[in-house]
């Protein structure tokens, strides 16, 4: 495969590179229901956990979380939401037909500090990196995720636990998009380029104005 996505996937598989771009893992800088679209092929369990509403400059995205399958990851994510950590951050890494990533940078590409401790990788929970699911970004170290996460824009089975070999760590899925996948698709389609020492940065910032827990 010679496409950009094919090269990227090959690099991740061969070198264990992070889904996160430079500075996109946990603390390396510092410091309804399951179907999200008719084309989804990897089914996820029913969402029975908390919901989080992302209000972005391009529309709203409602996330449903899986505390039974990913208790540490969901607890960690909700702690950031409750603290208002994601408010004012951008989707800083956008790759169509792969994923859209957020949770680390402000509109001027400054890395937001104050992250919590890194968490155990829960990618062995049986959840798959299917289109519309959300998963934790990290560095090449398996247990390095903290604040950053991404929405899978397509099925990405090569990111799953065991995909690169028996007991090889993947990227921990902890929720899914319940509403607003059309917004995620629109974000994935924005023009991107190089900025702040990173690639795949939207030319016009896509900002999360707020992330809040909402009732089902």
C-alpha positions, 0 to 999 in steps of 0.5 A: 500500500503506497497511500499516506494512510498505508504508509502510516499504518505500516510505520505504526505496525513495524516500529510501534510508533504512537498514534499520537504525534510529537507531544501527543502522548500522556506526559511526554511533553511535561510535561443509543447506541453503538452504530455510528453509521451504516458503513460500520463493520466492527460492532461495539457493545451497548453503551450503559455508562456516562455520556460526555458532550463535546461542543466544538466550533464545527458542531456537537459530538456526544460520546458514550463511555464504557466503564465496565470494560475500561474502568481506569480509562473512563475514570481518568477521562471523566476527571479531565472533563470535570476539571474543564481540562478539554475546554479550549483545546483543539483537534490538533491532528487530523488524518481522514480515513484514520483518526482525529485527535485532541486533548493536548493543544490550545489554538496557538499549538501550546501544549496544555500542562497539568496532566494527571499520572499516566494510566494502565493500558486497557486495550486488552478489554476486548473493545475494538478500534472501530469507526466512531470509537474513542481511544487513548493516544499515547507514546510508544510506551504502552502505559503512557496515556493520560489526557489525549484521545482520538476518534477513529474515523474508520475501522482500525483493527491494526490498533487493537490489542494483539494485532501486532502479535500475541499480547502486544498492546494496542490503543485502549478503546473506552467509548464511542460516538453516539451522535455527531459522527457527521461532525467528526467526518466534517472535522476529518475533511478539513484542510491540514498542514504543518505547524508547530513542528507537527503535521496534519494540523488543521489550517483553521483551528477546530476548537472544543469550547466545552466538554461536559457530562450529560444525562442519557 
